[in-house]
């Protein structure tokens, strides 16, 4: 872009000639100057760097948006897991309260010992403690969401009970790692940083190159301003002058300043190249870890569903056995605790699997609002009263 400048000057001058009277006069002038670069390599590189920086800022914004989506979803799922924990804790309390009532009746009838009664009481008290903790955890998770969305949260919509991570196809960990090395926002930002570093080296090299500019000046004022005051008698006359031409600057020697700056720019370029390699490795690692964690969560969900069915059967069998006198109270309490733990782990594993899927998408810069909307399409409104 051209450089345009305007200057205004007002001077009061005096000339003393021996043997003559002192004459004084004013010089008034206005100058308009124009400088248009025709060839300035460093300015061109700075212009290109500016465009690259704008692209990098776009990637940074997109990465921040992905991070916000992940943090918000994680906080949401933490709240859902806490709500599930509270529901399960209430069911656990009811189960152990029923067992306590059975033990109390058996003790009153003489078919149960004081040990059975004490065990049942201890189990019921522990379950009540778990419920208190679960209720407090729900409020803490609501507060975490409030910090992000900046408005009060008193409930969150639950997902369908069969919520699961979407299928990722037949592509393996290597595919996701390779994609992350190319498309991760961090990698793309570092690629731009390296390109900017290269242009910085090229910009420094401009210190060895000539520069060409078109220059022009227009001056207007009294004659004293225009002609450099060759005669004070013309001080009141008005005149204008102008000039235009091509200016060429050829650097000869700058005291090794350019050489020093070039060494610094080359070192920063090497650093940017190393940062890019580190970003690629980190992106590949993140993608692999998310992929393997997703596979682990999916397998864990399948195992926990089977374990839940077994735990439910075990509890029912032990309850019948206790009533028939072939099982002791500790067997029933242990089976109830096992079922409670399995259900809790299964609920958490469902959310963990979805989060790993989202992290995997984020590792290759493919997480956006549409992904979450697709998941939200599977959600249904469940009040905890309906889940009791």
C-alpha positions as CSV (number, residue, x, y, z in Angstrom):
1,X,0.0,0.0,0.0
2,X,1.3,3.5,-0.7
3,X,2.4,5.9,2.1
4,X,0.9,9.3,1.9
5,X,2.0,12.2,4.2
6,X,1.1,15.8,4.7
7,X,3.1,18.4,6.6
8,X,2.6,22.1,7.4
9,X,5.3,24.5,8.4
10,X,5.4,28.1,9.6
11,X,8.8,29.8,10.3
12,X,9.8,33.3,11.3
13,X,13.2,34.2,9.8
14,X,15.7,37.0,10.0
15,X,18.8,38.0,8.1
16,X,21.5,40.2,9.5
17,X,23.9,41.9,7.0
18,X,26.7,44.0,8.5
19,X,26.2,47.7,7.7
20,X,22.5,47.1,6.8
21,X,19.3,46.9,8.7
22,X,18.1,43.5,9.9
23,X,15.3,42.1,7.7
24,X,12.8,39.6,9.0
25,X,10.2,37.6,7.2
26,X,7.9,34.5,7.4
27,X,8.1,31.3,5.4
28,X,4.8,29.3,5.1
29,X,4.6,26.0,3.4
30,X,2.6,22.8,2.9
31,X,4.1,19.5,1.6
32,X,2.3,16.4,0.3
33,X,4.5,13.3,-0.1
34,X,3.8,9.9,-1.7
35,X,5.9,6.8,-1.5
36,X,4.7,3.7,-3.3
37,X,6.9,0.6,-3.0
38,X,7.5,-1.2,-6.3
39,X,9.8,-3.9,-4.9
40,X,10.3,-4.3,-1.2
41,X,10.8,-8.0,-0.4
42,X,10.4,-7.7,3.4
43,X,7.0,-5.8,3.0
44,X,5.8,-8.6,0.7
45,X,6.7,-11.3,3.2
46,X,5.1,-9.3,6.0
47,X,1.9,-9.2,3.9
48,X,2.0,-13.0,3.3
49,X,2.6,-13.6,7.0
50,X,-0.4,-11.5,7.9
51,X,-2.6,-13.8,5.7
52,X,-1.1,-16.9,7.3
53,X,-1.7,-15.5,10.8
54,X,-5.3,-14.9,10.0
55,X,-5.7,-18.6,8.9
56,X,-3.9,-19.7,12.0
57,X,-6.3,-17.6,14.1
58,X,-9.2,-19.4,12.4
59,X,-7.8,-22.8,13.4
60,X,-7.2,-21.6,16.9
61,X,-10.8,-20.5,17.2
62,X,-12.1,-23.8,15.8
63,X,-9.9,-25.7,18.3
64,X,-11.2,-23.6,21.1
65,X,-14.8,-24.3,20.0
66,X,-14.0,-28.1,20.0
67,X,-12.6,-27.8,23.5
68,X,-15.7,-26.0,24.7
69,X,-17.9,-28.7,23.2
70,X,-15.8,-31.4,25.0
71,X,-15.8,-29.6,28.3
72,X,-19.5,-28.9,28.2
73,X,-20.4,-32.5,27.2
74,X,-18.1,-33.9,29.9
75,X,-19.8,-31.7,32.5
76,X,-23.2,-32.8,31.2
77,X,-22.3,-36.5,31.3
78,X,-20.8,-36.1,34.8
79,X,-24.1,-34.7,35.9
80,X,-26.0,-37.5,34.2
81,X,-23.7,-40.1,35.9
82,X,-24.3,-38.4,39.2
83,X,-28.1,-38.5,38.7
84,X,-27.9,-42.2,37.8
85,X,-25.8,-42.8,40.9
86,X,-28.5,-41.1,43.0
87,X,-31.2,-43.2,41.5
88,X,-29.2,-46.4,42.0
89,X,-28.4,-45.4,45.5
90,X,-32.1,-45.0,46.3
91,X,-32.8,-48.4,44.9
92,X,-30.0,-49.8,46.9
93,X,-31.4,-48.2,50.1
94,X,-34.8,-49.7,49.4
95,X,-33.3,-53.2,48.8
96,X,-31.3,-53.1,52.1
97,X,-34.2,-51.6,54.0
98,X,-36.3,-54.5,52.9
99,X,-33.6,-56.9,53.9
100,X,-33.4,-55.2,57.3
101,X,-37.1,-55.6,57.8
102,X,-36.9,-59.3,56.9
103,X,-34.0,-59.7,59.4
104,X,-36.0,-57.9,62.0
105,X,-39.0,-60.1,61.6
106,X,-36.8,-63.2,61.6
107,X,-35.1,-62.0,64.8
108,X,-38.5,-61.4,66.4
109,X,-39.6,-64.9,65.4
110,X,-36.4,-66.4,66.5
111,X,-35.4,-67.6,63.0
112,X,-32.6,-65.0,62.7
113,X,-29.7,-64.2,65.0
114,X,-28.6,-60.8,66.4
115,X,-25.7,-61.1,64.0
116,X,-28.0,-61.2,61.0
117,X,-29.9,-58.2,62.3
118,X,-26.7,-56.2,63.0
119,X,-25.4,-57.0,59.5
120,X,-28.6,-55.9,57.9
121,X,-28.6,-52.7,59.9
122,X,-25.0,-51.9,59.0
123,X,-25.7,-52.5,55.3
124,X,-28.8,-50.2,55.4
125,X,-26.8,-47.5,57.1
126,X,-24.0,-47.7,54.6
127,X,-26.5,-47.5,51.7
128,X,-28.0,-44.4,53.3
129,X,-24.6,-42.9,53.5
130,X,-24.0,-43.6,49.8
131,X,-27.3,-41.9,49.0
132,X,-26.3,-38.7,50.9
133,X,-23.0,-38.7,49.0
134,X,-24.7,-39.2,45.7
135,X,-27.2,-36.4,46.3
136,X,-24.3,-34.0,47.1
137,X,-22.4,-35.1,44.0
138,X,-25.4,-34.2,41.8
139,X,-25.4,-30.6,43.1
140,X,-21.7,-30.4,42.6
141,X,-22.1,-31.5,39.0
142,X,-24.9,-29.0,38.4
143,X,-22.6,-26.3,39.7
144,X,-19.9,-27.4,37.2
145,X,-22.4,-26.9,34.3
146,X,-23.5,-23.5,35.7
147,X,-19.9,-22.4,35.5
148,X,-19.8,-23.1,31.7
149,X,-23.3,-22.0,30.7
150,X,-23.6,-19.1,33.1
151,X,-27.2,-19.8,34.3
152,X,-28.7,-21.9,37.1
153,X,-29.1,-25.6,36.4
154,X,-31.5,-27.7,38.5
155,X,-31.9,-30.7,36.2
156,X,-30.5,-32.2,33.0
157,X,-32.2,-34.3,30.4
158,X,-31.3,-38.0,30.5
159,X,-30.4,-40.0,27.4
160,X,-32.1,-43.2,26.4
161,X,-31.0,-46.2,28.5
162,X,-29.5,-47.9,25.4
163,X,-27.3,-44.9,24.7
164,X,-24.1,-46.0,23.0
165,X,-21.2,-44.5,21.0
166,X,-21.8,-44.4,17.2
167,X,-20.0,-46.9,15.1
168,X,-16.6,-45.7,13.8
169,X,-16.4,-48.2,10.9
170,X,-13.7,-50.7,10.2
171,X,-10.8,-48.2,10.3
172,X,-8.2,-49.0,12.8
173,X,-6.1,-47.0,15.2
174,X,-3.4,-46.4,12.5
175,X,-6.0,-44.8,10.2
176,X,-7.1,-42.4,12.9
177,X,-3.5,-41.6,13.9
178,X,-2.5,-40.9,10.3
179,X,-5.5,-38.6,9.9
180,X,-4.8,-36.8,13.1
181,X,-1.2,-36.1,11.9
182,X,-2.6,-34.3,8.9
183,X,-5.9,-32.7,10.0
184,X,-5.5,-32.0,13.8
185,X,-6.0,-28.3,14.5
186,X,-2.8,-28.2,16.5
187,X,-0.8,-29.7,13.6
188,X,-2.3,-27.3,11.1
189,X,-1.4,-24.4,13.4
190,X,2.1,-25.6,13.7
191,X,2.4,-26.0,9.9
192,X,1.4,-22.4,9.5
193,X,3.9,-21.4,12.3
194,X,6.7,-23.2,10.3
195,X,5.7,-21.4,7.1
196,X,5.7,-18.0,8.9
197,X,9.2,-18.9,10.3
198,X,10.4,-19.6,6.8
199,X,9.0,-16.3,5.6
200,X,10.8,-14.6,8.5
201,X,14.1,-16.0,7.1
202,X,13.1,-14.7,3.7
203,X,12.2,-11.3,5.2
204,X,15.6,-11.0,6.8
205,X,17.3,-11.9,3.5
206,X,15.7,-8.7,2.1
207,X,18.5,-6.9,3.9
208,X,20.7,-8.0,1.1
209,X,18.3,-7.0,-1.7
210,X,17.7,-3.6,-3.3
211,X,14.3,-1.9,-2.9
212,X,12.5,0.2,-5.5
213,X,9.9,2.8,-4.8
214,X,8.0,5.5,-6.7
215,X,8.3,8.8,-4.8
216,X,6.6,12.1,-5.3
217,X,6.3,15.5,-3.6
218,X,4.1,18.5,-4.0
219,X,5.1,21.7,-2.2
220,X,3.1,24.9,-1.9
221,X,4.0,28.1,0.0
222,X,5.7,31.4,-0.3
223,X,8.9,31.7,-2.4
224,X,11.1,31.6,0.6
225,X,9.7,28.1,1.4
226,X,10.0,26.9,-2.2
227,X,13.4,28.1,-3.2
228,X,15.2,27.8,0.1
229,X,15.2,31.5,0.8
230,X,17.6,32.7,-1.9
231,X,16.3,36.3,-1.4
232,X,14.4,37.6,1.5
233,X,12.7,40.1,-0.8
234,X,10.6,37.3,-2.3
235,X,9.3,36.1,1.0
236,X,5.7,37.1,0.4
237,X,5.3,35.6,-3.0
238,X,3.3,32.3,-3.4
239,X,4.6,29.4,-5.5
240,X,4.2,25.7,-6.0
241,X,6.6,22.9,-7.0
242,X,6.4,19.2,-7.5
243,X,8.6,16.2,-8.3
244,X,8.2,12.5,-9.0
245,X,10.7,9.8,-9.6
246,X,12.0,6.3,-8.9
247,X,14.1,5.7,-5.8
248,X,16.4,2.7,-5.6
249,X,18.1,1.8,-2.4
250,X,21.0,-0.7,-2.5
251,X,22.3,-2.0,0.8
252,X,26.1,-2.2,0.9
253,X,27.1,-2.9,4.6
254,X,25.0,-2.8,7.7
255,X,27.5,-3.8,10.3
256,X,26.6,-7.5,10.1
257,X,23.1,-6.7,11.5
258,X,21.4,-8.7,8.7
259,X,23.7,-11.7,9.3
260,X,22.8,-11.8,13.0
261,X,19.1,-11.5,12.4
262,X,19.3,-14.3,9.8
263,X,21.0,-16.6,12.3
264,X,18.2,-15.9,14.8
265,X,15.5,-16.5,12.2
266,X,17.1,-19.8,11.1
267,X,17.2,-21.0,14.7
268,X,13.5,-20.0,15.2
269,X,12.7,-21.9,12.0
270,X,14.4,-25.0,13.3
271,X,12.3,-24.7,16.5
272,X,9.1,-24.3,14.5
273,X,10.0,-27.5,12.6
274,X,10.6,-29.4,15.9
275,X,7.3,-28.0,17.3
276,X,5.5,-29.3,14.2
277,X,7.0,-32.8,14.6
278,X,6.0,-32.8,18.3
279,X,2.5,-31.7,17.4
280,X,2.2,-34.5,14.9
281,X,3.3,-37.1,17.4
282,X,1.0,-35.8,20.1
283,X,-1.9,-35.8,17.7
284,X,-1.2,-39.4,16.6
285,X,-0.9,-40.4,20.3
286,X,-4.2,-38.7,21.3
287,X,-6.0,-40.4,18.4
288,X,-4.6,-43.8,19.3
289,X,-5.4,-43.4,23.0
290,X,-9.0,-42.3,22.2
291,X,-9.5,-45.1,19.7
292,X,-8.2,-47.8,22.1
293,X,-10.2,-46.2,25.0
294,X,-13.3,-46.3,22.9
295,X,-12.8,-50.0,22.1
296,X,-12.2,-50.7,25.7
297,X,-15.3,-48.9,26.8
298,X,-17.5,-50.8,24.3
299,X,-16.1,-54.1,25.4
300,X,-16.6,-53.1,29.0
301,X,-20.2,-52.2,28.4
302,X,-20.9,-55.6,26.9
303,X,-19.2,-57.3,29.8
304,X,-21.0,-55.2,32.4
305,X,-24.4,-55.8,30.8
306,X,-23.8,-59.6,31.2
307,X,-22.5,-59.0,34.7
308,X,-25.7,-57.0,35.6
309,X,-27.9,-59.9,34.5
310,X,-25.9,-62.3,36.6
311,X,-25.9,-60.0,39.6
312,X,-29.7,-59.6,39.4
313,X,-30.1,-63.3,39.3
314,X,-27.7,-63.8,42.1
315,X,-29.6,-61.3,44.3
316,X,-32.9,-62.9,43.7
317,X,-31.5,-66.4,44.4
318,X,-29.8,-65.3,47.6
319,X,-33.0,-63.6,48.8
320,X,-35.0,-66.8,48.2
321,X,-32.3,-68.8,49.8
322,X,-32.3,-66.6,52.9
323,X,-36.0,-67.0,53.3
324,X,-35.6,-70.7,52.9
325,X,-32.9,-70.7,55.5
326,X,-30.1,-72.0,53.1
327,X,-28.4,-68.6,52.7
328,X,-27.2,-66.3,55.4
329,X,-27.7,-62.5,55.6
330,X,-24.2,-61.7,54.5
331,X,-24.9,-63.5,51.2
332,X,-27.9,-61.3,50.5
333,X,-26.0,-58.1,51.4
334,X,-23.0,-59.1,49.3
335,X,-25.2,-59.8,46.3
336,X,-27.1,-56.5,46.7
337,X,-23.8,-54.6,46.9
338,X,-22.5,-56.4,43.8
339,X,-25.6,-55.5,41.8
340,X,-25.4,-51.9,42.9
341,X,-21.7,-51.6,41.9
342,X,-22.3,-53.3,38.5
343,X,-25.2,-51.0,37.7
344,X,-23.1,-47.9,38.7
345,X,-20.1,-49.0,36.6
346,X,-22.4,-49.7,33.6
347,X,-24.0,-46.3,33.7
348,X,-20.6,-44.6,33.9
349,X,-19.1,-46.8,31.1
350,X,-21.9,-45.7,28.7
351,X,-21.0,-42.1,29.1
352,X,-17.3,-42.8,29.0
353,X,-17.7,-44.6,25.6
354,X,-19.5,-41.6,24.1
355,X,-16.9,-39.2,25.4
356,X,-14.1,-41.3,23.9
357,X,-15.9,-41.2,20.6
358,X,-16.2,-37.4,20.8
359,X,-12.5,-37.1,21.7
360,X,-11.6,-39.3,18.8
361,X,-13.6,-37.1,16.5
362,X,-11.9,-34.0,18.0
363,X,-8.4,-35.5,17.5
364,X,-9.0,-35.3,13.7
365,X,-10.8,-31.9,13.8
366,X,-14.3,-33.4,13.1
367,X,-16.2,-32.6,16.2
368,X,-18.9,-29.9,15.8
369,X,-22.4,-29.1,17.0
370,X,-23.9,-31.5,14.4
371,X,-22.2,-34.4,16.1
372,X,-23.7,-33.5,19.4
373,X,-27.1,-32.9,17.8
374,X,-27.1,-36.4,16.4
375,X,-26.4,-37.7,19.9
376,X,-29.1,-35.5,21.4
377,X,-31.6,-37.0,19.0
378,X,-31.4,-40.2,21.0
379,X,-32.1,-38.4,24.3
380,X,-35.4,-38.5,26.1
381,X,-36.7,-36.6,29.1
382,X,-36.5,-38.8,32.2
383,X,-37.5,-37.3,35.6
384,X,-36.0,-39.1,38.5
385,X,-39.5,-39.8,39.7
386,X,-40.1,-41.9,36.6
387,X,-36.9,-43.8,37.1
388,X,-37.7,-44.8,40.7
